[in-house]
Amino acid sequence: MRLRTDDDIYRARLVYLGPPGYTLPVQLPYAQYGLFIILVPFYMFLHWLITLQGPDLFPAWEIALAMVSTSLVFRYVDPDRPARMVIRTALTDWRNTREPRLEQRDARFVARRIRIREELT
């Protein structure tokens, strides 16, 4: 049995429906539009760094990458976990969870000599 939450703020979504009289075919929260608008110039800058060419007339690859990135981020967003925490967690995990390149063996403890003493000093 699922219980409905009493808190209406969890069910409320700030959604842009489009200009008055013309609704958009998709309903996205404002935060997704904001992240998308931030990511498109970022990917355009990365494309410029890699190719050193001027900006394209229609940056199709950059728009596609921004759409995929936005959908991946917002897959993990919920009322208890905002988008900036999802991004921060992803960046922290990406930087700090790498395996060492070379295999490191643990030290071995082997008794090479055994001393037997009659009395303890």
VOLUMLUM-861982 format. One line per field, with one value per residue (C-alpha): z, y, x; residue number from 1. Coordinates in steps of 0.02 Angstrom, whole numbers, plus 32768, in hexadecimal, padded with zeros to 4 digits. Layout:
w: [Z|...]
v: [Y|...]
u: [X|...]
pos: [NUM|...]
This chain:
w: [8000|7FCF|803C|7FF2|803D|8099|8056|7FB7|7F90|7F5D|7EDB|7E99|7DFE|7DB9|7D01|7C6C|7BFC|7B71|7B3A|7B5F|7AE5|7A9F|7B0F|7AEE|7AC7|7B5B|7C0F|7C5B|7D02|7D00|7D47|7CAD|7C3A|7CA5|7CA4|7BE8|7BC9|7C31|7BDE|7B27|7B31|7B9B|7B15|7A8E|7AED|7AFC|7A40|7A1E|7A90|7A35|7982|798E|790D|791A|795B|78EA|78A2|78F5|7981|796D|79CB|7A5B|7A6B|7A65|7AEB|7B59|7B49|7B77|7C08|7C4B|7C43|7C9C|7D28|7D41|7D46|7DF7|7E30|7EAB|7F2F|7FAE|7F37|7ED0|7E2A|7E6D|7EEB|7E62|7DF9|7E90|7EBD|7E0A|7E00|7EAA|7E7F|7DD5|7E20|7EB9|7E92|7E17|7E2A|7E32|7D8A|7DCB|7E35|7EE5|7F4C|8006|806E|809F|814F|8151|81E5|81A7|8250|82E8|8391|8425|84CC|856F|85D2|85A8|85D6]
v: [8000|80A9|813F|81EA|826F|82FC|8379|83CA|8418|836C|835A|840C|8422|84C7|84A4|851A|84EE|8569|8613|863E|85E5|8576|84E7|8488|83CE|83A8|83E1|8400|8450|84F9|84AC|843D|84D3|852C|849B|8484|853D|852F|848F|84C5|8551|84DF|8458|84DC|8518|8465|844D|84ED|84B3|840D|8449|8502|852F|85B5|858F|8531|8582|84FC|849F|83F9|838B|8404|840D|8350|833B|83BE|8364|82BC|8307|8361|82C4|825F|82DE|82ED|8231|8238|82DA|82D0|8346|830D|8314|83B4|83BB|8414|8387|8304|8361|8379|82C0|828A|82FA|82C1|8209|821F|826F|8201|814D|811B|8076|8079|8058|7FD9|7F49|7F5E|7EC4|7EBF|7EA1|7DED|7DC2|7D26|7CE2|7CC4|7C9A|7C56|7C77|7C11|7C5D|7C03|7C9B|7D44|7DD7]
u: [8000|8046|8027|800E|807C|802B|80A6|8066|810F|8151|80C9|80D4|8141|8177|8156|815C|80CA|80F2|80B4|7FFE|7F8C|8016|804A|80EA|80E2|8156|8149|81F3|821B|8271|8310|8324|831A|839C|8416|83FD|8422|84C1|84FD|84EA|856D|85DB|85DA|85F5|868E|86CF|86B4|8714|87A4|87B1|87A0|87D5|8750|86CD|861F|85A8|850C|84A2|84FF|84A4|8521|852A|846D|845F|84E6|8491|83EA|8435|8498|83FE|8395|841D|842C|8370|835B|83A1|834E|82BF|8277|82F9|838E|839E|83FA|8494|84B0|84A0|8522|8596|8589|85AD|8647|8687|866F|86C0|875C|8775|8743|87C8|8820|88DF|892E|89AB|8979|89BA|89D9|89C6|8A61|8A83|8AB5|8B21|8B82|8C33|8C7A|8C24|8C70|8C3C|8C6C|8C66|8C32|8BEE|8C5C]
pos: [1|2|3|4|5|6|7|8|9|10|11|12|13|14|15|16|17|18|19|20|21|22|23|24|25|26|27|28|29|30|31|32|33|34|35|36|37|38|39|40|41|42|43|44|45|46|47|48|49|50|51|52|53|54|55|56|57|58|59|60|61|62|63|64|65|66|67|68|69|70|71|72|73|74|75|76|77|78|79|80|81|82|83|84|85|86|87|88|89|90|91|92|93|94|95|96|97|98|99|100|101|102|103|104|105|106|107|108|109|110|111|112|113|114|115|116|117|118|119|120|121]
